[in-house]
């Protein structure tokens, strides 16, 4: 399973970012081989529109199955993630990436509706 987390830093101790499309980084964990990739998403800070759909493309290109974030993606991005079969879990905005991953595995994060 491949899991993406929206973070403010580049490792598992980084605080989660509650935003989806404008998160500074995505940590992408391939749990089968215990490998972590970091995707720098800081370039979207200056873009007025399209951050959500661009972020969806990044996750799809990385084969992500699950997204863990704070508030969840907006309408267009949510639809794109759903169409791609990515399950979104929310409520991790005040955690570190490691804490959010643990909460996910313990079933403590709600799925986005």
C-alpha positions as CSV (number, residue, x, y, z in Angstrom):
1,X,0.0,0.0,0.0
2,X,1.2,3.5,-0.8
3,X,0.3,6.3,1.6
4,X,0.7,10.0,1.1
5,X,0.8,12.5,3.9
6,X,0.5,16.3,3.6
7,X,3.4,17.8,5.7
8,X,5.4,20.9,6.4
9,X,8.7,19.1,6.4
10,X,10.5,16.3,4.7
11,X,10.6,13.5,7.3
12,X,8.3,11.5,9.6
13,X,8.8,13.9,12.5
14,X,7.5,16.8,10.4
15,X,4.3,18.5,11.4
16,X,1.3,17.7,9.2
17,X,-0.1,20.4,7.0
18,X,-3.9,20.6,7.2
19,X,-4.1,21.7,3.5
20,X,-4.1,19.4,0.5
21,X,-3.2,21.2,-2.7
22,X,-1.0,23.9,-1.1
23,X,0.8,21.6,1.3
24,X,4.6,22.3,1.1
25,X,5.4,18.6,0.9
26,X,4.0,15.2,0.3
27,X,5.6,12.3,2.1
28,X,4.8,9.2,0.1
29,X,5.4,5.9,1.9
30,X,5.5,2.6,0.1
31,X,4.8,0.3,3.0
32,X,5.6,-2.9,1.1
33,X,9.2,-2.0,0.7
34,X,9.4,0.6,3.6
35,X,10.5,3.4,1.2
36,X,9.7,7.1,1.6
37,X,9.7,9.6,-1.2
38,X,9.4,13.3,-0.6
39,X,7.6,15.5,-3.2
40,X,8.4,19.2,-2.9
41,X,5.1,21.0,-3.6
42,X,6.3,24.5,-2.6
43,X,6.1,25.8,-6.2
44,X,2.3,26.1,-6.0
45,X,2.4,28.8,-3.4
46,X,2.4,31.5,-6.1
47,X,-0.3,29.9,-8.3
48,X,-3.7,31.4,-8.1
49,X,-5.6,28.3,-9.3
50,X,-5.2,24.6,-10.0
51,X,-3.2,23.6,-6.9
52,X,-5.7,20.8,-6.0
53,X,-5.9,19.1,-9.4
54,X,-2.1,19.4,-9.8
55,X,-1.7,17.7,-6.4
56,X,-4.1,14.9,-7.5
57,X,-1.9,14.3,-10.5
58,X,1.2,14.0,-8.3
59,X,-0.4,11.4,-6.1
60,X,-1.8,9.4,-9.0
61,X,1.6,9.5,-10.7
62,X,3.1,8.0,-7.5
63,X,0.5,5.2,-7.3
64,X,-1.0,6.5,-4.0
65,X,-3.8,4.4,-2.4
66,X,-4.4,6.5,0.7
67,X,-4.1,10.2,1.5
68,X,-3.8,11.4,5.1
69,X,-4.3,15.1,5.6
70,X,-5.9,17.7,7.9
71,X,-9.0,19.2,6.4
72,X,-9.3,17.3,3.2
73,X,-9.2,18.4,-0.4
74,X,-11.7,20.8,-2.1
75,X,-14.4,19.8,-4.6
76,X,-12.4,19.3,-7.8
77,X,-9.5,17.7,-6.1
78,X,-11.8,15.4,-4.0
79,X,-13.6,14.3,-7.2
80,X,-10.2,13.6,-8.8
81,X,-9.0,11.6,-5.9
82,X,-12.2,9.6,-5.7
83,X,-12.1,8.9,-9.5
84,X,-8.5,7.7,-9.0
85,X,-9.5,5.3,-6.2
86,X,-7.5,7.2,-3.5
87,X,-9.1,7.0,-0.1
88,X,-8.8,10.2,2.0
89,X,-8.5,10.3,5.7
90,X,-8.7,13.6,7.6
91,X,-8.2,15.0,11.1
92,X,-4.4,14.7,11.2
93,X,-3.7,18.5,11.0
94,X,-2.3,18.8,14.5
95,X,-0.1,15.7,14.4
96,X,3.3,14.8,13.1
97,X,3.6,12.6,10.1
98,X,4.5,9.7,12.3
99,X,1.6,10.3,14.7
100,X,-0.8,10.6,11.7
101,X,0.4,7.3,10.3
102,X,0.0,5.6,13.6
103,X,-3.5,7.0,14.0
104,X,-4.4,5.8,10.6
105,X,-3.2,2.3,11.3
106,X,-5.1,2.3,14.6
107,X,-8.3,3.3,12.8
108,X,-8.5,6.7,14.6
109,X,-8.8,8.9,11.6
110,X,-12.1,9.4,9.9
111,X,-12.5,8.9,6.2
112,X,-13.5,12.1,4.3
113,X,-17.1,12.2,3.2
